[in-house]
Each structure stands twice: as C-alpha cells, then as structure tokens.
Amino acid sequence: MAQAWYHLGVALWLTQQADPAVRALQKAVTLAPDQGDYRFRLGSAYNETGHYAEAIPELRRATRQLSANASVWESLGLACQRQNQFGEARDAYRQALALDPKNNSIRNSYGDALVKAGDPAAGLKEFRAILGRDPNNVRVQVNAGVAYIAAGNMETAIKELSRVTQDHPDDAGAHYDLGIA
C-alpha cells in the first residue's frame, strides 16, 4: 500500500530518522510511480541528506507530474546547482520564479545560478530586483558582490563587499568574498 509507505516515510522524517524515512519513501514511489507528491518528498529528502545526484531524477519526474508547483522546481534547481549543473539549475529556478515571482529566495537562487552559469549581468539584475524590495538582505548583498567579481568588476565588488563587512562584521562569507575581490 503505497500511501501507507508514504505516510510512514513522512512520519519517520518528522522524527528525524532520515535513512528509514528515505527507504519508506522509496518503497512508496516504487508502488505508486505516478504520485508526484511521493517523488517530490523523496527528492526533497535526498536534497536534505546531501544526496543530490539521487534527488535529480526524482525531482525531474516530479516536475512533470507537478509542473505548477514552484517548490518542486526550486528543489530541482537546488539539486542541480549542488551537482554543478548550473544550466539546468538556472532553468529550474526560472520555472519556479515564473510560478512564484515574488519569492525572493527563489529569485536569489536563480541569480546565483545565472552567475555560476556564466551570466553575471543577468544575476546582478535579479539581485537588484530583490534589493529594491528588501535593501537590507545581507545574503543578496554578498551575492551581488560575487556577481561583480564574476563580471571582472573588482572595484565595485570591493566597494559593495566592504560596505557589507562594515555593516555586518560577523559575516565570514562577506569577508571571504571581499578577500577574493
């Protein structure tokens, strides 16, 4: 009974028993391969446990079954990005953003994927859009600095990242990226 395996997997996940949860979700997917929710939950569990290569095929299938679900596309983007498949990550985030255009987290991930896929100017455009609505978003400020580095504009990167490190002296990532610039 696929539904029982699925609910067991969710319950095990909620009690922080990742390995048995994944096994139960795998069984649910095997018994009901057309249940997009089951694949999404399994792919998400793979993401959460750092098994991105295993997550990608499950999440690809889930996007076909749940094509209007922004979270499925976002999860696929994450898995692809962690496997350095930046083009596919960019495309997945683009689809997620089309479904949920006001989601700054998705937009930030999309901008990051654009930068890593070799288009820092497009990434900066996304980061600026977020900062227009949320000017104090430190993670996005740092990501914009990284995009300037990727674009070869070290002067602006240093200026932007210096401001972030002054305002947030405990942000180790900002200090690191400033050092790179």
N, C-alpha and C positions, 0 to 999 in steps of 0.2 A: 504494500500500500504506500504509494509514493508520498501522499500527503502526510502520513504518519512519520516517515523518514525525514521529510522536510521540517516538520514541527519539532521533531527530536533534535535535528541539527540546529535549529534556531535556539531551542532551549539550552542545548549544550554550549552554544556560542555565548549566550547571555550569562552563563555560569562560568565563563572563561575557560572552557575546555576545548581549545581550538582543534586539536587533532581529531578527537572523536566527533566534533561538530562537522569538520570537513568530510570525514568518512560518511556520516549520515547524509549530508547534502549531496555527496557524490552518488550515493545509492538512490536518493530521490530523483536526481537528474537522469540516472540510468533507467529508472522505472517510468519516468514521465519526461522524455526529452523535449516535448513541445511546451513545457511550462517555463516561460521566460523568467518568471519570478524566481524559480528554483535555480536557474542558471545564473541569474543576477546575484542572488545571495551566495552561491558557491564562488563565483568570480570575485565578489567583494571579500569573502573570507580568504581567498588566495591573496588578494591585494594586502589585506590586513596582516597576513602572516609572512609577507615578503616573497611569495611565490608568483611573481608577476608573469613569468613565462606560461604558467599553468592558467593564470587568470585570463590571458588574452583570448584564447579560443572560446572559452565560456562566455566572456563578455561580448565577443563578436556575434556569437549566436544570439545572445540576449538582446543585442541591439536590433537584430532582425525581428525578434518576437515582441520587443517593447520599444519600437522605434520612436515613440513620442515621449519617452521617459528621459529627461535630461540627466538624471543621476546615473543611468546606465552608461550613457555616452561619456560622462565625466569619469566614471570608473575605468572605462576602456582607455580614455586618454591618459589617466594616471599609470595604468599598467604598461602601456606603450612607451610612455615617457621614461619610466624606470628601466625599461629594456633598451633605451636609446633608439627607439623607433619614432623619431621626432616628427616625421611627416605624417604618420598615422595618428600620432598623439594630437598634432595640430588639427587634423581633420575631425577627430572625435570631439575635441573641445569646441571646434567651430559648430558642430551639430548641437552640442549641449547648449552653447550660447544662443543659438537660434531658437531653442526651445525655452530658455530661461535667460533672456537678455539683461535682466537687472542683477544677476548673480555675480557679485564681484569676485568671489572665489574662483568660479569657472573662468571669468574674464582674465584674472591674474594667471591662472594655469595656461590659458590659451596664449597670452602674451609671452609667457616663459617658453612655451613650445615653439612659438614663432621665432623667438631669439635663437633657440637651440637648433631650429631647422634652417637657420641662415638668413632670417629676415628681421634684423633688429629694429629697423624703422617701423615695421608693422607692429612689432612687440611694444615699442615705445608708444605708439598710437593707443594701444589697448591700456597700457599703464596710465597714460594721461587721462583717458576716459574715466578710469577708476578714481584717480586723484582729484578729478573735477568734482566728484561726488563725495569723496572721502579723503580729504587732503592730508590727514594725519595717519594714513595707513602706512606704517613703517615698512612692512614686508614689500609692499608695492614700490615704495621709495627706493629700497635697496635693489629691487628687480629692475627699476628704471636705470639705476646706476650701472648695473651689469649689462643692460642693453646698450648703454653708451660705450662701455668697454668693448662689447662685441662689434659695435659700429666703428671702432677705432677713434672715438672722440674722447680721449683721455682727459682733456681739460675739463669738459663738462662732467664727466664721470667723477673726477676728483672733487669738483665743486659740490655736486649733489651728494656724494657719499660723505664728504666732510661735514656737511650740514646734518646728515643723519647721525653720524657718530657724535657730533656735539650735542644734539638733542637727545640721543639715546646711547650714552656711553657704555651701557652693558650689552649692546647688540654686537656679539662677536662676529657674526656674518658680515655686518656692515664694515667693521674694522678690517676683516679679511679682504673683502672686495675693494676697499679703499687701498689697501696694500697692493693688490693686483694692479689697480689703476696707476 
